[in-house]
Amino acid sequence: MRTSRVSLRVEKSRYRLTALYRGKAVKAYLVVLGANPVDDKRFEGDNCTPEGPFRLTTVRPHRSWSRFMLLSYPTPVSWQRFRRAKRDGVIPQDATIGGAIGIHGVLERADGAIDRRQNWTTGCISLKRHDIEEIYAVCRTGTPVTIVH
């Protein structure tokens, strides 16, 4: 499988990440999300997983979570929404937009958190260790990721 033709789609409401090849679903994985799995990310600390089109900007091993694939959050659209929400008083004036949102595994022997749909991250997408290994093997910097509600 050529990694340049791989993309990922995360459906938050279904707790599912689907790997696509040339736009066709190849395999789906159970995921968990930020502690607030419903809303779109607005600012750092809201525990929401962002929605929209992203790309992987870094793909690397991680000591605690097996693998970590950083998303291109915040995007220009994220910044527009953030500024508008601040201007409209929807979020605190001292809020920051945040970053370091990615796709990663869980701590060793913690796969049960995924089975229980225990939303434990601060906005990241988390998978079982074996599953993140599979996805990591076919992803690279630049891989498109779409996150929808």
DSSP file (Angstrom, degrees, kcal/mol; ACC not computed):
  #  RESIDUE AA STRUCTURE BP1 BP2  ACC     N-H-->O    O-->H-N    N-H-->O    O-->H-N    TCO  KAPPA ALPHA  PHI   PSI    X-CA   Y-CA   Z-CA
    1    1 A M              0   0    0      0, 0.0     2,-0.5     0, 0.0     5,-0.1   0.000 360.0 360.0 360.0 125.5    0.0    0.0    0.0
    2    2 A R    >   -     0   0    0      1,-0.2     3,-1.9     3,-0.1     4,-0.1  -0.651 360.0-146.8 -78.0 122.2    1.5    3.4   -1.0
    3    3 A T  G >  S+     0   0    0     -2,-0.5     3,-1.5     1,-0.3   137,-0.2   0.748  92.8  70.7 -63.3 -23.0    1.4    5.7    2.0
    4    4 A S  G 3  S+     0   0    0      1,-0.3    -1,-0.3   135,-0.1    -2,-0.0   0.634  99.1  49.5 -69.6 -10.7    0.8    8.7   -0.2
    5    5 A R  G <  S+     0   0    0     -3,-1.9    17,-2.8   138,-0.0    18,-0.4   0.271  89.7 103.7-109.5  10.1   -2.7    7.4   -1.0
    6    6 A V  E <   +A   21   0A   0     -3,-1.5     2,-0.3    15,-0.2    15,-0.2  -0.715  41.7 170.4 -92.9 141.8   -3.7    6.8    2.6
    7    7 A S  E     -A   20   0A   0     13,-2.0    13,-3.2    -2,-0.3     2,-0.4  -0.953  21.4-136.5-141.7 163.2   -6.0    9.1    4.6
    8    8 A L  E     -Ab  19 145A   0    136,-2.4   138,-2.3    -2,-0.3     2,-0.4  -0.938   9.9-165.7-123.5 144.9   -7.8    8.9    7.9
    9    9 A R  E     -Ab  18 146A   0      9,-2.1     9,-3.1    -2,-0.4     2,-0.5  -0.995   4.6-162.9-131.0 126.1  -11.3    9.8    8.9
   10   10 A V  E     -Ab  17 147A   0    136,-3.2   138,-2.9    -2,-0.4     2,-0.7  -0.941   3.0-166.1-111.2 125.0  -12.4   10.2   12.5
   11   11 A E  E >>> -Ab  16 148A   0      5,-3.0     5,-1.9    -2,-0.5     3,-0.9  -0.912   3.2-168.3-108.9 102.7  -16.1   10.1   13.3
   12   12 A K  G >45S+     0   0    0    136,-2.7     3,-1.1    -2,-0.7   137,-0.2   0.895  84.0  54.2 -60.6 -43.2  -16.4   11.4   16.9
   13   13 A S  G 345S+     0   0    0    136,-1.0    -1,-0.3     1,-0.3   136,-0.1   0.724 115.5  40.4 -66.8 -20.4  -20.0   10.4   17.4
   14   14 A R  G <45S-     0   0    0     -3,-0.9    -1,-0.3     2,-0.2    -2,-0.2   0.384 103.6-128.4-106.2   1.3  -19.2    6.8   16.4
   15   15 A Y  T <<5 +     0   0    0     -3,-1.1    16,-1.8    -4,-0.6     2,-0.4   0.929  64.8 136.0  51.2  49.1  -15.9    6.6   18.2
   16   16 A R  E   < -AC  11  30A   0     -5,-1.9    -5,-3.0    14,-0.2     2,-0.5  -0.985  45.5-166.5-136.9 135.9  -14.3    5.4   15.0
   17   17 A L  E     -AC  10  29A   0     12,-2.5    12,-2.8    -2,-0.4     2,-0.5  -0.987  18.0-162.3-114.0 127.0  -11.2    6.0   13.0
   18   18 A T  E     -AC   9  28A   0     -9,-3.1    -9,-2.1    -2,-0.5     2,-0.5  -0.939  10.0-145.5-113.7 129.5  -11.2    4.7    9.5
   19   19 A A  E     -AC   8  27A   0      8,-3.1     7,-3.2    -2,-0.5     8,-1.2  -0.801  21.9-164.5 -89.2 130.9   -8.1    4.2    7.4
   20   20 A L  E     -AC   7  25A   0    -13,-3.2   -13,-2.0    -2,-0.5     2,-0.5  -0.905  14.2-160.3-118.5 145.3   -8.8    4.8    3.7
   21   21 A Y  E >  S-AC   6  24A   0      3,-2.6     3,-1.7    -2,-0.4   -15,-0.2  -0.985  85.4 -14.1-124.2 119.9   -6.8    3.9    0.7
   22   22 A R  T 3  S-     0   0    0    -17,-2.8    -1,-0.1    -2,-0.5   -16,-0.1   0.860 131.2 -54.8  54.0  36.8   -7.6    6.0   -2.4
   23   23 A G  T 3  S+     0   0    0    -18,-0.4     2,-0.4     1,-0.2    -1,-0.3   0.404 114.6 114.5  82.5  -2.3  -10.7    7.1   -0.7
   24   24 A K  E <  S-C   21   0A   0     -3,-1.7    -3,-2.6     1,-0.0    -1,-0.2  -0.867  73.2-109.1-106.4 135.7  -12.0    3.6    0.1
   25   25 A A  E     +C   20   0A   0     -2,-0.4    -5,-0.2    -5,-0.2     3,-0.1  -0.370  38.5 170.0 -62.1 131.3  -12.4    2.3    3.6
   26   26 A V  E     -     0   0A   0     -7,-3.2     2,-0.3     1,-0.4    -6,-0.2   0.758  64.3  -8.4-107.5 -46.2   -9.8   -0.4    4.4
   27   27 A K  E     -C   19   0A   0     -8,-1.2    -8,-3.1     2,-0.0    -1,-0.4  -0.986  57.5-145.6-157.4 144.6  -10.2   -0.8    8.2
   28   28 A A  E     -C   18   0A   0     -2,-0.3     2,-0.3   -10,-0.2   -10,-0.2  -0.882  13.7-163.9-115.9 148.2  -12.0    0.8   11.1
   29   29 A Y  E     -C   17   0A   0    -12,-2.8   -12,-2.5    -2,-0.3     2,-0.3  -0.959  23.4-116.2-131.0 145.4  -10.7    1.2   14.7
   30   30 A L  E     +C   16   0A   0     -2,-0.3    98,-0.5   -14,-0.2     2,-0.3  -0.648  42.1 178.5 -77.4 135.9  -12.4    2.0   18.0
   31   31 A V        -     0   0    0    -16,-1.8     2,-0.3    -2,-0.3    96,-0.2  -0.869  22.7-144.6-131.5 164.6  -11.1    5.3   19.5
   32   32 A V  B     -E  126   0B   0     94,-2.0    94,-2.4    -2,-0.3     2,-0.1  -0.869  20.8-164.0-123.6 167.4  -11.6    7.5   22.4
   33   33 A L        -     0   0    0      1,-0.3    88,-1.6    -2,-0.3    87,-0.2  -0.398  36.1 -39.2-130.8-162.0  -11.4   11.3   22.5
   34   34 A G  B     -i  121   0C   0     89,-0.3    -1,-0.3     2,-0.2    88,-0.2  -0.259  66.5 -98.2 -64.9 160.9  -11.1   14.3   24.7
   35   35 A A  S    S+     0   0    0     86,-1.8    13,-0.2     1,-0.2    84,-0.1   0.743 125.6  51.3 -57.4 -24.4  -13.1   14.3   28.0
   36   36 A N  B    S+j   48   0D   0     11,-2.9    13,-0.6     1,-0.1    -1,-0.2  -0.859  72.3 172.6-109.2  92.4  -15.7   16.4   26.1
   37   37 A P        +     0   0    0      0, 0.0    -1,-0.1     0, 0.0    -2,-0.1   0.531  65.1  58.8 -81.1  -4.3  -16.2   14.2   23.1
   38   38 A V  S    S+     0   0    0      2,-0.1   -25,-0.1   -25,-0.0   -26,-0.1   0.923  90.2  66.0 -92.2 -50.0  -19.2   16.1   21.6
   39   39 A D  S    S-     0   0    0      1,-0.1    10,-0.5    11,-0.0     2,-0.2  -0.306  81.7-109.7 -81.0 157.9  -18.1   19.7   21.1
   40   40 A D        -     0   0    0      8,-0.1    -1,-0.1     1,-0.1     2,-0.1  -0.590  47.8 -93.1 -78.1 144.5  -15.5   21.1   18.6
   41   41 A K        +     0   0    0      8,-0.4    10,-0.2    -2,-0.2    -1,-0.1  -0.380  50.2 164.6 -62.4 131.4  -12.3   22.4   20.2
   42   42 A R        -     0   0    0      1,-0.4     2,-0.3    -2,-0.1    -1,-0.2   0.666  61.0  -5.0-116.8 -34.3  -12.5   26.1   20.9
   43   43 A F  S >  S-     0   0    0      5,-0.0     3,-1.8    52,-0.0    -1,-0.4  -0.986  84.3 -72.4-158.4 163.3   -9.6   26.7   23.3
   44   44 A E  T 3  S+     0   0    0     52,-3.5    52,-0.3    -2,-0.3    54,-0.1  -0.364 115.3  23.9 -61.4 131.1   -6.9   25.1   25.3
   45   45 A G  T 3  S+     0   0    0     77,-0.3    -1,-0.3     3,-0.1    78,-0.1   0.390  84.9 109.5  95.4  -3.0   -8.2   23.2   28.3
   46   46 A D  S <  S-     0   0    0     -3,-1.8    -2,-0.1     2,-0.1     3,-0.1   0.563  77.5-134.4 -82.0  -5.9  -11.8   22.6   27.0
   47   47 A N        +     0   0    0     75,-0.4   -11,-2.9     1,-0.2     2,-0.3   0.737  57.9 137.0  61.5  25.6  -11.0   18.9   26.6
   48   48 A C  B     -j   36   0D   0     74,-0.3    -1,-0.2    -5,-0.3    -8,-0.1  -0.755  55.5-127.9-102.2 150.0  -12.6   18.8   23.1
   49   49 A T        -     0   0    0    -13,-0.6    -8,-0.4   -10,-0.5    75,-0.1  -0.843  34.9-116.9 -92.6 128.5  -11.3   17.1   20.0
   50   50 A P        -     0   0    0      0, 0.0     2,-0.3     0, 0.0   -10,-0.1  -0.248  23.8-144.4 -67.9 154.6  -11.1   19.5   17.1
   51   51 A E        +     0   0    0    -10,-0.2    97,-0.2     2,-0.1    95,-0.0  -0.884  49.9  58.0-116.6 149.9  -13.1   19.0   13.9
   52   52 A G  E    S-D  147   0A   0     95,-2.9    95,-2.4    -2,-0.3     2,-0.4  -0.772  87.8 -36.9 131.0-173.8  -12.2   19.7   10.4
   53   53 A P  E     +D  146   0A   0      0, 0.0     2,-0.3     0, 0.0    93,-0.2  -0.734  62.8 160.5 -88.9 134.0   -9.6   18.8    7.8
   54   54 A F  E     -D  145   0A   0     91,-3.2    91,-2.5    -2,-0.4     2,-0.3  -0.811  27.8-138.6-137.2 176.4   -6.0   18.4    9.1
   55   55 A R  E     -D  144   0A   0     -2,-0.3    17,-1.4    89,-0.3     2,-0.5  -0.954  30.8-104.6-133.7 155.9   -2.7   16.8    8.1
   56   56 A L  E     +F   71   0B   0     87,-1.8    86,-3.3    -2,-0.3    15,-0.2  -0.717  34.3 179.1 -78.6 127.8   -0.2   14.9   10.1
   57   57 A T  E     +     0   0B   0     13,-2.9     2,-0.3    -2,-0.5    -1,-0.2   0.672  68.7  22.1-103.2 -22.2    2.8   17.2   10.8
   58   58 A T  E     -F   70   0B   0     12,-0.9    12,-1.9    82,-0.1     2,-0.4  -0.991  57.5-172.7-145.7 137.4    4.9   14.8   12.8
   59   59 A V  E     +F   69   0B   0     -2,-0.3    10,-0.2    10,-0.2    82,-0.1  -0.957  31.3 140.3-132.3 111.9    4.9   11.0   13.0
   60   60 A R  E     -F   68   0B   0      8,-2.6     8,-3.0    -2,-0.4    -2,-0.0  -0.980  52.9 -92.3-151.6 158.5    7.1    9.5   15.7
   61   61 A P  E     -F   67   0B   0      0, 0.0     2,-0.4     0, 0.0     6,-0.3  -0.351  38.3-152.8 -64.7 155.8    7.5    6.9   18.4
   62   62 A H  E  >  -F   66   0B   0      4,-2.0     4,-1.1     1,-0.1    43,-0.1  -0.997  14.8-140.7-137.3 132.1    6.4    7.9   21.9
   63   63 A R  T  4 S+     0   0    0     -2,-0.4    -1,-0.1     1,-0.2     3,-0.0   0.863 101.1  27.2 -59.5 -40.3    7.7    6.5   25.2
   64   64 A S  T  4 S+     0   0    0      1,-0.1    44,-0.3    43,-0.1    -1,-0.2   0.861 129.7  34.9 -91.9 -40.0    4.3    6.4   26.9
   65   65 A W  T  4 S-     0   0    0     42,-0.1     2,-2.6     1,-0.1    40,-1.5   0.139  95.8-125.3-108.7  19.7    1.8    6.0   24.2
   66   66 A S  E  < S+F   62   0B   0     -4,-1.1    -4,-2.0    39,-0.1     2,-0.3  -0.361  86.0  16.0  73.4 -63.3    3.7    3.8   21.7
   67   67 A R  E     -F   61   0B   0     -2,-2.6    38,-1.1    -6,-0.3     2,-0.4  -0.976  63.3-161.7-140.0 151.3    3.3    6.2   18.7
   68   68 A F  E     -FG  60 104B   0     -8,-3.0    -8,-2.6    -2,-0.3     2,-0.5  -0.988   3.3-172.9-138.2 127.8    2.3    9.9   18.3
   69   69 A M  E     -FG  59 103B   0     34,-2.4    34,-2.2    -2,-0.4   -10,-0.2  -0.938  21.1-143.5-122.7 106.0    1.0   11.5   15.1
   70   70 A L  E     -FG  58 102B   0    -12,-1.9   -13,-2.9    -2,-0.5   -12,-0.9  -0.466  10.4-139.8 -75.0 134.5    0.7   15.3   15.5
   71   71 A L  E     -F   56   0B   0     30,-3.1     2,-0.7   -15,-0.2    30,-0.3  -0.569  24.2-111.0 -89.9 157.7   -2.2   17.0   13.7
   72   72 A S        +     0   0    0    -17,-1.4   -16,-0.1    -2,-0.2    30,-0.1  -0.095  60.7 172.6 -79.8  36.7   -1.9   20.4   12.0
   73   73 A Y        +     0   0    0     -2,-0.7    27,-0.4    28,-0.3    28,-0.4  -0.798  51.4  46.5 -91.7 135.0   -4.1   22.0   14.7
   74   74 A P  S    S-     0   0    0      0, 0.0    -1,-0.1     0, 0.0    24,-0.0   0.467  78.3-177.4 -84.3 145.7   -4.6   24.9   14.9
   75   75 A T     >  -     0   0    0     -2,-0.1     4,-2.4     1,-0.1     5,-0.2  -0.481  46.0 -96.0 -93.9 171.0   -5.4   25.6   11.3
   76   76 A P  H  > S+     0   0    0      0, 0.0     4,-2.0     0, 0.0     5,-0.1   0.880 129.3  51.4 -55.6 -37.1   -6.2   29.1    9.9
   77   77 A V  H  > S+     0   0    0      2,-0.2     4,-2.5     1,-0.2     5,-0.2   0.901 107.0  53.0 -67.0 -40.1   -9.9   28.2   10.2
   78   78 A S  H  > S+     0   0    0      1,-0.2     4,-2.5     2,-0.2    -1,-0.2   0.921 108.9  50.0 -58.9 -44.0   -9.3   27.2   13.9
   79   79 A W  H  X S+     0   0    0     -4,-2.4     4,-2.7     2,-0.2     5,-0.2   0.899 109.2  51.4 -62.5 -41.3   -7.7   30.6   14.5
   80   80 A Q  H  X S+     0   0    0     -4,-2.0     4,-2.4     2,-0.2    -2,-0.2   0.942 112.5  45.3 -61.0 -47.6  -10.6   32.4   12.9
   81   81 A R  H  X S+     0   0    0     -4,-2.5     4,-2.7     1,-0.2    -2,-0.2   0.908 113.0  51.5 -61.8 -42.1  -13.1   30.6   15.1
   82   82 A F  H  X S+     0   0    0     -4,-2.5     4,-2.2    -5,-0.2    -2,-0.2   0.941 111.7  45.4 -61.0 -49.8  -11.0   31.2   18.1
   83   83 A R  H  X S+     0   0    0     -4,-2.7     4,-2.7     1,-0.2    -1,-0.2   0.897 113.9  49.5 -62.0 -40.9  -10.7   34.9   17.5
   84   84 A R  H  X S+     0   0    0     -4,-2.4     4,-2.6    -5,-0.2     6,-0.2   0.917 110.4  50.1 -64.7 -43.4  -14.4   35.2   16.8
   85   85 A A  H  <>S+     0   0    0     -4,-2.7     5,-2.4     2,-0.2     6,-1.1   0.882 113.0  47.0 -63.6 -38.4  -15.3   33.3   20.0
   86   86 A K  H ><5S+     0   0    0     -4,-2.2     3,-1.3     3,-0.2    -2,-0.2   0.939 112.6  48.9 -66.0 -47.4  -13.1   35.6   22.0
   87   87 A R  H 3<5S+     0   0    0     -4,-2.7    -2,-0.2     1,-0.3    -1,-0.2   0.877 112.9  48.1 -59.3 -39.5  -14.5   38.7   20.4
   88   88 A D  T 3<5S-     0   0    0     -4,-2.6    -1,-0.3    -5,-0.2    -2,-0.2   0.445 114.0-117.0 -84.0   0.1  -18.0   37.5   21.1
   89   89 A G  T < 5S+     0   0    0     -3,-1.3    -3,-0.2    -4,-0.3    -2,-0.1   0.672  78.5 126.5  75.2  16.4  -17.3   36.6   24.7
   90   90 A V  S   <S+     0   0    0     -5,-2.4    -4,-0.2    -6,-0.2    -5,-0.1   0.798  75.6  30.0 -76.5 -29.5  -18.0   32.9   24.2
   91   91 A I  S    S-     0   0    0     -6,-1.1    -2,-0.1    -9,-0.1    -1,-0.0  -0.889 105.0 -80.7-125.4 158.6  -14.6   32.0   25.6
   92   92 A P    >   -     0   0    0      0, 0.0     3,-1.6     0, 0.0    -2,-0.1  -0.230  33.9-126.0 -59.7 146.1  -12.5   33.7   28.3
   93   93 A Q  T 3  S+     0   0    0      1,-0.3    -7,-0.1    -4,-0.1    -3,-0.0   0.781 111.0  51.8 -63.5 -27.4  -10.4   36.6   27.1
   94   94 A D  T 3  S+     0   0    0      2,-0.0    -1,-0.3    -8,-0.0    -8,-0.0   0.357  84.9 123.1 -91.8   7.3   -7.3   35.0   28.6
   95   95 A A    <   -     0   0    0     -3,-1.6     2,-0.3     2,-0.0   -50,-0.1  -0.312  49.5-149.3 -65.8 150.2   -7.9   31.7   26.8
   96   96 A T        -     0   0    0    -52,-0.3   -52,-3.5     1,-0.1    -2,-0.0  -0.855  18.4-124.7-115.9 157.7   -5.2   30.3   24.5
   97   97 A I        -     0   0    0     -2,-0.3   -52,-0.1   -54,-0.3    -1,-0.1   0.797  43.6-153.5 -76.0 -28.4   -5.9   28.2   21.4
   98   98 A G        -     0   0    0    -54,-0.1     2,-0.3   -55,-0.1    -1,-0.2  -0.284  14.9-167.5  85.0-174.1   -3.7   25.3   22.4
   99   99 A G        +     0   0    0      1,-0.1     3,-0.1    -2,-0.1   -27,-0.1  -0.931  49.5  99.1 176.2-159.5   -2.0   22.7   20.2
  100  100 A A        +     0   0    0    -27,-0.4     2,-0.5    -2,-0.3    24,-0.1   0.841  53.3 156.1  56.0  36.6   -0.2   19.4   20.5
  101  101 A I        +     0   0    0    -28,-0.4   -30,-3.1   -30,-0.3   -28,-0.3  -0.800  15.1 139.1 -92.3 132.3   -3.3   17.5   19.4
  102  102 A G  E     -G   70   0B   0     -2,-0.5    23,-2.6   -32,-0.3     2,-0.5  -0.842  53.7 -90.3-153.8-170.8   -2.7   14.2   17.8
  103  103 A I  E     +Gh  69 125B   0    -34,-2.2   -34,-2.4    -2,-0.3     2,-0.3  -0.973  55.3 147.5-115.5 127.5   -3.5   10.5   17.3
  104  104 A H  E     -Gh  68 126B   0     21,-2.6    23,-2.3    -2,-0.5   -36,-0.2  -0.928  40.7-104.3-153.3 174.0   -1.8    8.1   19.7
  105  105 A G        -     0   0    0    -40,-1.5     2,-0.2   -38,-1.1    23,-0.2   0.025  38.6-101.7 -86.2-161.9   -2.0    4.9   21.7
  106  106 A V        -     0   0    0     21,-0.2    -1,-0.1     1,-0.2     3,-0.1  -0.698  45.2 -75.8-116.9 171.2   -2.6    4.3   25.4
  107  107 A L  S >  S-     0   0    0     -2,-0.2     3,-1.7     3,-0.2    22,-0.2  -0.279  71.1 -74.5 -60.8 156.1   -0.3    3.5   28.2
  108  108 A E  T 3  S+     0   0    0    -44,-0.3    -1,-0.1     1,-0.3   -43,-0.0  -0.286 120.7  10.4 -56.4 137.2    0.9   -0.1   28.3
  109  109 A R  T 3  S+     0   0    0     -3,-0.1    -1,-0.3     1,-0.1     3,-0.2   0.721 100.5 107.0  63.5  26.3   -1.8   -2.5   29.5
  110  110 A A    X   +     0   0    0     -3,-1.7     3,-1.8     1,-0.1     4,-0.4   0.150  30.5 115.8-116.7  18.4   -4.5    0.3   29.2
  111  111 A D  T >>  +     0   0    0      1,-0.3     4,-1.5     2,-0.2     3,-1.4   0.769  63.7  75.2 -57.9 -25.3   -6.3   -0.9   26.1
  112  112 A G  H 3> S+     0   0    0      1,-0.3     4,-2.3     2,-0.2    -1,-0.3   0.783  82.2  67.2 -59.4 -27.4   -9.4   -1.5   28.3
  113  113 A A  H <4>S+     0   0    0     -3,-1.8     5,-2.9     1,-0.2    -1,-0.3   0.858 101.9  47.8 -61.0 -33.5   -9.9    2.3   28.3
  114  114 A I  H X45S+     0   0    0     -3,-1.4     3,-1.4    -4,-0.4    -2,-0.2   0.933 110.0  50.5 -72.0 -46.6  -10.7    2.1   24.6
  115  115 A D  H 3<5S+     0   0    0     -4,-1.5    -2,-0.2     1,-0.3    -1,-0.2   0.861 113.2  46.8 -58.7 -36.0  -13.1   -0.8   25.0
  116  116 A R  T 3<5S-     0   0    0     -4,-2.3    -1,-0.3     2,-0.1    -2,-0.2   0.456 109.6-124.4 -84.4  -1.3  -14.9    1.1   27.8
  117  117 A R  T < 5 +     0   0    0     -3,-1.4     2,-1.1     1,-0.2    -3,-0.2   0.918  44.6 174.6  54.3  45.8  -15.0    4.3   25.6
  118  118 A Q      < -     0   0    0     -5,-2.9     2,-1.0    -6,-0.2    -1,-0.2  -0.736  23.8-149.0 -86.4 100.3  -13.3    6.1   28.5
  119  119 A N        +     0   0    0     -2,-1.1   -85,-0.1     1,-0.2    -5,-0.0  -0.589  38.5 149.6 -74.2 101.8  -12.7    9.6   27.0
  120  120 A W        +     0   0    0     -2,-1.0    -1,-0.2   -87,-0.2   -86,-0.2   0.528  31.6  95.6-116.0 -10.4   -9.5   10.5   28.9
  121  121 A T  B    S-i   34   0C   0    -88,-1.6   -86,-1.8     3,-0.2   -88,-0.1  -0.241  75.1-122.2 -83.0 172.3   -7.4   12.7   26.6
  122  122 A T  S    S-     0   0    0    -88,-0.2   -75,-0.4   -87,-0.1   -74,-0.3   0.262  92.7 -43.3 -94.2  11.9   -7.3   16.5   26.6
  123  123 A G  S    S+     0   0    0      1,-0.3   -89,-0.3   -76,-0.2   -82,-0.1   0.253 107.1 116.6 146.9  -9.5   -8.4   16.6   22.9
  124  124 A C        -     0   0    0    -91,-0.2     2,-0.5   -75,-0.1    -1,-0.3  -0.233  64.7-115.4 -78.6 171.4   -6.4   13.8   21.2
  125  125 A I  E     - h   0 103B   0    -23,-2.6   -21,-2.6   -92,-0.1     2,-0.4  -0.948  34.4-164.0-107.3 126.0   -7.6   10.7   19.6
  126  126 A S  E     +Eh  32 104B   0    -94,-2.4   -94,-2.0    -2,-0.5     2,-0.3  -0.924  10.2 178.6-121.5 139.7   -6.4    7.5   21.3
  127  127 A L        -     0   0    0    -23,-2.3   -21,-0.2    -2,-0.4   -96,-0.1  -0.800  41.0 -78.7-127.0 167.6   -6.4    3.9   20.1
  128  128 A K     >  -     0   0    0    -98,-0.5     4,-2.5    -2,-0.3     5,-0.2  -0.315  49.1-110.1 -61.0 154.1   -5.3    0.6   21.4
  129  129 A R  H  > S+     0   0    0      1,-0.2     4,-1.8     2,-0.2     5,-0.1   0.895 117.9  48.5 -59.2 -44.0   -1.6    0.0   21.2
  130  130 A H  H  > S+     0   0    0      1,-0.2     4,-1.8     2,-0.2    -1,-0.2   0.900 111.7  50.9 -63.6 -39.3   -1.8   -2.6   18.5
  131  131 A D  H  > S+     0   0    0      1,-0.2     4,-2.3     2,-0.2     5,-0.2   0.906 108.0  50.1 -67.3 -42.3   -4.1   -0.4   16.4
  132  132 A I  H  X S+     0   0    0     -4,-2.5     4,-2.8     1,-0.2    -1,-0.2   0.869 108.0  55.7 -65.4 -33.0   -1.9    2.6   16.6
  133  133 A E  H  X S+     0   0    0     -4,-1.8     4,-1.6    -5,-0.2    -1,-0.2   0.921 108.3  47.7 -62.6 -43.3    1.0    0.5   15.5
  134  134 A E  H  X S+     0   0    0     -4,-1.8     4,-0.6     2,-0.2    -2,-0.2   0.935 115.9  43.2 -62.1 -47.2   -1.0   -0.6   12.4
  135  135 A I  H >X S+     0   0    0     -4,-2.3     3,-1.5     1,-0.2     4,-0.8   0.918 110.3  55.5 -67.0 -43.5   -2.0    2.9   11.5
  136  136 A Y  H >< S+     0   0    0     -4,-2.8     3,-0.7     1,-0.3    -1,-0.2   0.854  99.5  62.7 -56.3 -36.9    1.5    4.3   12.2
  137  137 A A  H 3< S+     0   0    0     -4,-1.6    -1,-0.3     1,-0.2    -2,-0.2   0.730 112.4  34.4 -64.4 -22.5    2.9    1.8    9.7
  138  138 A V  H << S+     0   0    0     -3,-1.5     2,-0.3    -4,-0.6    -1,-0.2   0.403 104.9  83.6-114.4   1.1    1.0    3.3    6.8
  139  139 A C    <<  +     0   0    0     -4,-0.8     2,-0.3    -3,-0.7  -135,-0.1  -0.698  48.1 170.5-104.7 158.7    1.0    7.0    7.8
  140  140 A R    >   -     0   0    0     -2,-0.3     3,-2.3  -137,-0.2   -84,-0.3  -0.932  49.8 -59.7-151.0 171.6    3.6    9.7    7.2
  141  141 A T  T 3  S+     0   0    0     -2,-0.3   -84,-0.2     1,-0.3   -82,-0.0  -0.398 124.9  30.8 -55.9 130.7    4.0   13.4    7.5
  142  142 A G  T 3  S+     0   0    0    -86,-3.3    -1,-0.3     1,-0.3   -85,-0.1   0.227  78.7 146.0 101.2 -12.9    1.4   15.0    5.3
  143  143 A T    <   -     0   0    0     -3,-2.3   -87,-1.8   -87,-0.1    -1,-0.3  -0.379  52.5-118.5 -58.6 128.8   -1.2   12.2    5.6
  144  144 A P  E     - D   0  55A   0      0, 0.0  -136,-2.4     0, 0.0     2,-0.4  -0.463  30.9-171.8 -71.4 140.8   -4.7   13.8    5.4
  145  145 A V  E     -bD   8  54A   0    -91,-2.5   -91,-3.2  -138,-0.2     2,-0.5  -0.996   5.1-166.7-133.9 126.4   -7.0   13.5    8.5
  146  146 A T  E     -bD   9  53A   0   -138,-2.3  -136,-3.2    -2,-0.4     2,-0.5  -0.965   3.1-166.8-114.2 129.0  -10.6   14.5    8.6
  147  147 A I  E     +bD  10  52A   0    -95,-2.4   -95,-2.9    -2,-0.5     2,-0.3  -0.970  12.6 173.3-118.3 123.2  -12.4   14.7   11.9
  148  148 A V  E      b   11   0A   0   -138,-2.9  -136,-2.7    -2,-0.5  -135,-0.2  -0.822 360.0 360.0-123.1 162.5  -16.2   15.1   11.9
  149  149 A H              0   0    0     -2,-0.3  -136,-1.0  -138,-0.2  -138,-0.1   0.534 360.0 360.0 -67.3 360.0  -18.8   15.0   14.7
